[in-house]
Amino acid sequence: MNKFLFLMYFFCGAMIATEVTQYKAKYQFDSEEISISGIREFKKNNDGYELKFRASNIVASMFFISEFDIDEVGVRSNSYQIKIRPKFLKRDQLIEFDRQENIIKSSGRNTWKSSFISDEIAVDPLNAQIMIRKFIKENVNQFSLNLINMQEGGIETYNYSVSNNIKCDFNNEKYNCVVLDRIQPGSTRKTTYYLAEELDYMFLKIIDESEEWTNKLELKEILSFG
């Protein structure tokens, strides 16, 4: 899978349960190939919710947006769009969910169409972490999520488990952090999330590792919260 595909899985956040916290924050992403900072914003609009990330530097321009609904069960995805334009890669993709026909369709660089079960929660790379924060807030230590296969269509299952509770540093303060690991059966890739309890389990840091690379996303500044 292309390394830049993993960028999509970083720029995320939000929450369900009893309250959905809206926020705007600055994050820094670092890998062997690129270092970039940008603004992630989660907010409610007239048609539901949206979560977006926008960043740019000399090398790259990135934009991600997920539009979805939230009910008592979880996230109901409506659409997901990405635009990534480093000088060595151009990637646009739009994914739409047709709930009447129970079809997920993708246009742009990757074109495909997949069916899904109407009651099935299928999350995109952004709103997946809304479900993560829901489970962590509800003290669920092990769970699975069905994520869209961005390249080929269909659904892939990822397993999550809490591995530790530690103190994390942010903005000269100490926070109680839940450490959550994500793995996929048959893959050597591992993603570790650090969620701050005092910030409604906002993501302080995410580290994505494989045998070939390490990618890191880190919270730098909270611009608005709640």
ROZA-128495 format. One record per residue (C-alpha): residue in three letters; residue number from 1; x, y, z. Coordinates in pm, 1 decimal, always signed. Each point is the difference from the previous one (the first is absolute). Example, Ala and Ser with C-alpha at 12.3 -4.5 7.8 and 13.67 -1.06 7.14 Angstrom:
2
<r "ALA", 1, <+1230.0, -450.0, +780.0>>
<r "SER", 2, <+137.0, +344.0, -66.0>>
END
This chain:
226
<r "MET", 1, <+0.0, +0.0, +0.0>>
<r "ASN", 2, <+129.7, +348.4, -85.5>>
<r "LYS", 3, <+159.5, +176.2, +295.9>>
<r "PHE", 4, <-202.6, +315.6, -56.3>>
<r "LEU", 5, <-316.4, -203.4, +38.6>>
<r "PHE", 6, <+89.3, -24.6, +368.4>>
<r "LEU", 7, <-24.9, +377.9, +32.3>>
<r "MET", 8, <-375.8, -34.0, -22.8>>
<r "TYR", 9, <-16.5, -202.4, +318.1>>
<r "PHE", 10, <+171.8, +265.3, +209.6>>
<r "PHE", 11, <-202.3, +314.7, -46.1>>
<r "CYS", 12, <-294.9, -94.9, +214.3>>
<r "GLY", 13, <-190.9, +42.2, +325.8>>
<r "ALA", 14, <-333.4, +70.0, +176.6>>
<r "MET", 15, <-240.7, -184.1, +232.4>>
<r "ILE", 16, <-348.7, -146.9, +37.1>>
<r "ALA", 17, <-143.1, -138.5, +328.5>>
<r "THR", 18, <-181.8, +264.1, +208.2>>
<r "GLU", 19, <+160.6, +305.4, -159.3>>
<r "VAL", 20, <+185.0, +84.4, -318.8>>
<r "THR", 21, <+285.1, +243.6, +59.2>>
<r "GLN", 22, <+67.5, +243.3, -281.9>>
<r "TYR", 23, <+356.1, +125.6, -33.3>>
<r "LYS", 24, <+266.9, +157.7, -215.3>>
<r "ALA", 25, <+366.4, -93.3, +43.5>>
<r "LYS", 26, <+342.5, +12.5, -159.6>>
<r "TYR", 27, <+182.6, -328.7, -63.8>>
<r "GLN", 28, <+348.5, -85.7, -126.3>>
<r "PHE", 29, <+60.5, -300.0, -226.1>>
<r "ASP", 30, <+350.7, -143.8, -48.7>>
<r "SER", 31, <+133.9, -286.3, -210.8>>
<r "GLU", 32, <+321.5, -84.2, -181.9>>
<r "GLU", 33, <-132.4, +182.3, -307.1>>
<r "ILE", 34, <-197.2, +298.3, +123.5>>
<r "SER", 35, <-58.3, +230.1, +295.2>>
<r "ILE", 36, <-317.6, +208.3, -3.2>>
<r "SER", 37, <-233.2, +176.4, +242.7>>
<r "GLY", 38, <-365.5, +81.3, -46.6>>
<r "ILE", 39, <-335.1, +76.0, +158.5>>
<r "ARG", 40, <-254.3, -266.2, +84.7>>
<r "GLU", 41, <-354.7, +110.0, +76.1>>
<r "PHE", 42, <-304.2, -193.4, +117.3>>
<r "LYS", 43, <-338.4, +169.7, -2.2>>
<r "LYS", 44, <-372.7, -51.9, -31.8>>
<r "ASN", 45, <-171.9, +142.1, -305.9>>
<r "ASN", 46, <-359.0, +13.8, -122.6>>
<r "ASP", 47, <+18.8, -345.1, -159.2>>
<r "GLY", 48, <+193.2, -186.7, +270.1>>
<r "TYR", 49, <+369.6, +11.5, +82.8>>
<r "GLU", 50, <+321.0, +63.8, -185.5>>
<r "LEU", 51, <+363.1, -60.3, +86.5>>
<r "LYS", 52, <+271.2, +153.3, -216.7>>
<r "PHE", 53, <+374.7, +51.2, -15.3>>
<r "ARG", 54, <+185.2, +250.5, -215.6>>
<r "ALA", 55, <+378.5, +39.1, -26.0>>
<r "SER", 56, <+259.6, +128.0, -244.2>>
<r "ASN", 57, <+370.1, +71.3, -34.2>>
<r "ILE", 58, <+250.7, +31.8, -284.5>>
<r "VAL", 59, <-17.4, -373.1, -73.4>>
<r "ALA", 60, <-363.6, -93.4, +56.7>>
<r "SER", 61, <-359.0, +114.9, +18.0>>
<r "MET", 62, <-253.0, -218.1, +182.8>>
<r "PHE", 63, <-373.7, +19.3, +59.1>>
<r "PHE", 64, <-220.8, -265.2, +161.8>>
<r "ILE", 65, <-369.8, +26.3, +87.9>>
<r "SER", 66, <-247.2, -251.4, +140.1>>
<r "GLU", 67, <-374.1, +70.6, +16.9>>
<r "PHE", 68, <-214.0, -225.4, +216.7>>
<r "ASP", 69, <-285.9, -39.0, +245.3>>
<r "ILE", 70, <+19.1, -121.3, +358.6>>
<r "ASP", 71, <-272.0, -205.8, +169.0>>
<r "GLU", 72, <-27.2, -212.2, +313.9>>
<r "VAL", 73, <+190.7, -283.7, -166.9>>
<r "GLY", 74, <+284.9, +194.5, -152.8>>
<r "VAL", 75, <+119.1, +169.3, -317.2>>
<r "ARG", 76, <-200.5, -10.2, -322.5>>
<r "SER", 77, <+234.5, +100.6, -281.2>>
<r "ASN", 78, <-132.2, +213.2, -286.8>>
<r "SER", 79, <+307.6, +102.8, -197.7>>
<r "TYR", 80, <+377.3, +18.3, +23.6>>
<r "GLN", 81, <+226.7, +205.7, -223.7>>
<r "ILE", 82, <+376.1, +38.7, -23.6>>
<r "LYS", 83, <+228.5, +222.1, -203.5>>
<r "ILE", 84, <+375.1, -59.7, +34.0>>
<r "ARG", 85, <+243.0, +182.2, -226.6>>
<r "PRO", 86, <+365.8, -40.0, +86.8>>
<r "LYS", 87, <+212.1, +87.3, -302.0>>
<r "PHE", 88, <+69.7, -372.5, -52.5>>
<r "LEU", 89, <-359.9, -121.9, +48.0>>
<r "LYS", 90, <-346.5, +121.1, -96.1>>
<r "ARG", 91, <-287.0, -179.0, +166.6>>
<r "ASP", 92, <-371.4, +89.6, +5.0>>
<r "GLN", 93, <-268.1, -237.8, +119.5>>
<r "LEU", 94, <-366.9, +34.2, +91.6>>
<r "ILE", 95, <-191.3, -273.0, +182.3>>
<r "GLU", 96, <-378.9, +15.4, +26.2>>
<r "PHE", 97, <-243.0, -215.3, +198.8>>
<r "ASP", 98, <-334.7, -80.2, -163.8>>
<r "ARG", 99, <-218.6, -124.4, +286.4>>
<r "GLN", 100, <-302.0, -68.9, -219.2>>
<r "GLU", 101, <+195.3, -239.2, -221.3>>
<r "ASN", 102, <+248.0, -105.2, +274.2>>
<r "ILE", 103, <+294.1, +83.8, -224.8>>
<r "ILE", 104, <+332.7, +171.3, +64.0>>
<r "LYS", 105, <+154.3, +148.8, -313.0>>
<r "SER", 106, <+334.9, +164.7, -62.5>>
<r "SER", 107, <+101.8, +237.0, -279.0>>
<r "GLY", 108, <+330.6, +165.8, -82.6>>
<r "ARG", 109, <+334.1, -176.2, +12.0>>
<r "ASN", 110, <-157.6, -319.4, +135.7>>
<r "THR", 111, <-332.6, -89.3, -163.1>>
<r "TRP", 112, <-207.9, -281.9, +146.2>>
<r "LYS", 113, <-344.5, -92.9, +131.9>>
<r "SER", 114, <-77.4, -222.2, +300.9>>
<r "SER", 115, <-316.9, -113.8, +172.6>>
<r "PHE", 116, <-49.0, +11.9, +375.3>>
<r "ILE", 117, <-257.7, -111.7, +254.5>>
<r "SER", 118, <-236.2, +283.5, +93.9>>
<r "ASP", 119, <+49.2, -48.4, +376.0>>
<r "GLU", 120, <+376.4, -34.9, -32.9>>
<r "ILE", 121, <+216.5, +283.7, +131.4>>
<r "ALA", 122, <+264.5, +59.2, -265.9>>
<r "VAL", 123, <+232.8, +285.6, +88.7>>
<r "ASP", 124, <+239.3, +206.5, -207.4>>
<r "PRO", 125, <+356.7, +93.1, +100.8>>
<r "LEU", 126, <-115.6, +320.4, +169.8>>
<r "ASN", 127, <-314.4, -93.0, +188.3>>
<r "ALA", 128, <+142.2, -335.6, +111.2>>
<r "GLN", 129, <+152.5, +177.0, +294.6>>
<r "ILE", 130, <-337.4, +130.9, +109.7>>
<r "MET", 131, <-86.8, -361.0, +70.3>>
<r "ILE", 132, <+334.6, -47.8, +174.9>>
<r "ARG", 133, <-73.1, +284.0, +240.1>>
<r "LYS", 134, <-352.5, -129.9, +55.7>>
<r "PHE", 135, <+130.7, -339.0, +110.0>>
<r "ILE", 136, <+277.8, +143.5, +216.8>>
<r "LYS", 137, <-240.2, +234.6, +177.6>>
<r "GLU", 138, <-226.3, -295.9, +69.9>>
<r "ASN", 139, <+297.9, -192.4, +148.2>>
<r "VAL", 140, <+0.8, -264.2, -273.7>>
<r "ASN", 141, <+354.1, -139.6, -6.2>>
<r "GLN", 142, <-29.7, -222.1, -308.9>>
<r "PHE", 143, <-204.5, +55.8, -315.1>>
<r "SER", 144, <+5.9, -24.3, -380.1>>
<r "LEU", 145, <-89.3, +246.7, -276.0>>
<r "ASN", 146, <-88.4, -49.4, -365.9>>
<r "LEU", 147, <+201.4, +242.9, -212.8>>
<r "ILE", 148, <-37.7, +64.1, -371.3>>
<r "ASN", 149, <+274.1, -138.5, -221.5>>
<r "MET", 150, <+86.4, +323.4, -176.4>>
<r "GLN", 151, <+180.3, -159.7, -292.9>>
<r "GLU", 152, <-213.4, -299.5, -90.5>>
<r "GLY", 153, <-334.1, +49.4, +174.4>>
<r "GLY", 154, <-165.7, -226.6, +250.3>>
<r "ILE", 155, <+45.1, -7.4, +375.3>>
<r "GLU", 156, <+304.0, -92.5, +209.2>>
<r "THR", 157, <-16.7, -86.4, +370.0>>
<r "TYR", 158, <+249.5, +152.8, +243.4>>
<r "ASN", 159, <+39.0, -107.3, +362.7>>
<r "TYR", 160, <+65.0, +244.7, +283.9>>
<r "SER", 161, <+112.8, -60.5, +358.4>>
<r "VAL", 162, <+104.0, +221.0, +292.2>>
<r "SER", 163, <+360.3, -81.8, +92.2>>
<r "ASN", 164, <+85.5, +254.9, +268.6>>
<r "ASN", 165, <-92.1, +308.4, +199.8>>
<r "ILE", 166, <+279.4, +257.1, +29.1>>
<r "LYS", 167, <+73.9, +367.6, +60.4>>
<r "CYS", 168, <+40.0, +211.4, -315.5>>
<r "ASP", 169, <+148.5, +347.3, -38.6>>
<r "PHE", 170, <-177.3, +270.4, -196.8>>
<r "ASN", 171, <+38.9, +377.1, +21.8>>
<r "ASN", 172, <+200.4, -28.3, +325.1>>
<r "GLU", 173, <-276.8, -202.6, +162.7>>
<r "LYS", 174, <-31.9, -364.8, +102.4>>
<r "TYR", 175, <-297.1, -199.7, -126.5>>
<r "ASN", 176, <-132.9, -346.9, +72.2>>
<r "CYS", 177, <+33.7, -186.3, -329.3>>
<r "VAL", 178, <-158.7, -321.2, -119.2>>
<r "VAL", 179, <+236.3, -185.5, -234.4>>
<r "LEU", 180, <-190.5, -187.9, -271.0>>
<r "ASP", 181, <+151.8, -239.4, -255.5>>
<r "ARG", 182, <-150.1, -82.5, -338.5>>
<r "ILE", 183, <+92.6, -303.1, -208.2>>
<r "GLN", 184, <-138.2, -176.4, -304.3>>
<r "PRO", 185, <+12.3, -380.1, -20.3>>
<r "GLY", 186, <+272.5, -107.8, -241.1>>
<r "SER", 187, <+177.9, +336.3, +0.7>>
<r "THR", 188, <+319.2, +115.5, +174.0>>
<r "ARG", 189, <-126.8, +356.7, +17.0>>
<r "LYS", 190, <-80.7, +136.7, +347.3>>
<r "THR", 191, <-159.1, +330.9, +94.5>>
<r "THR", 192, <+20.5, +140.3, +354.4>>
<r "TYR", 193, <-232.1, +274.6, +123.9>>
<r "TYR", 194, <+47.0, +220.2, +308.2>>
<r "LEU", 195, <-332.9, +142.4, +122.2>>
<r "ALA", 196, <-17.5, +265.0, +275.2>>
<r "GLU", 197, <-273.4, -59.9, +256.5>>
<r "GLU", 198, <-12.5, +364.8, +111.9>>
<r "LEU", 199, <-56.8, +110.7, -360.6>>
<r "ASP", 200, <-298.5, -229.8, -51.5>>
<r "TYR", 201, <+236.1, -261.7, -145.7>>
<r "MET", 202, <+135.9, +226.5, -269.5>>
<r "PHE", 203, <+296.7, -147.6, -188.3>>
<r "LEU", 204, <+331.6, +137.7, +126.0>>
<r "LYS", 205, <+211.9, -224.5, -217.6>>
<r "ILE", 206, <-31.7, -277.5, -258.6>>
<r "ILE", 207, <+291.2, -217.6, -112.5>>
<r "ASP", 208, <-40.9, -224.5, -304.8>>
<r "GLU", 209, <+274.4, -260.4, -48.8>>
<r "SER", 210, <+81.9, -271.8, -248.4>>
<r "GLU", 211, <+315.4, -182.0, -101.8>>
<r "GLU", 212, <+70.7, +273.5, -254.6>>
<r "TRP", 213, <-94.0, +330.7, +165.0>>
<r "THR", 214, <-114.3, +191.1, +306.9>>
<r "ASN", 215, <-253.0, +283.5, -24.6>>
<r "LYS", 216, <-88.9, +230.2, +288.3>>
<r "LEU", 217, <-281.0, +247.5, +59.8>>
<r "GLU", 218, <+14.2, +226.1, +306.4>>
<r "LEU", 219, <-228.4, +265.6, +146.8>>
<r "LYS", 220, <+172.3, +339.8, +13.6>>
<r "GLU", 221, <-269.7, +249.0, +93.4>>
<r "ILE", 222, <-369.3, -0.9, +91.3>>
<r "LEU", 223, <-163.8, +297.8, -170.0>>
<r "SER", 224, <-352.2, -60.9, +131.5>>
<r "PHE", 225, <-164.8, -277.7, +200.0>>
<r "GLY", 226, <-364.3, -50.8, +88.0>>
END
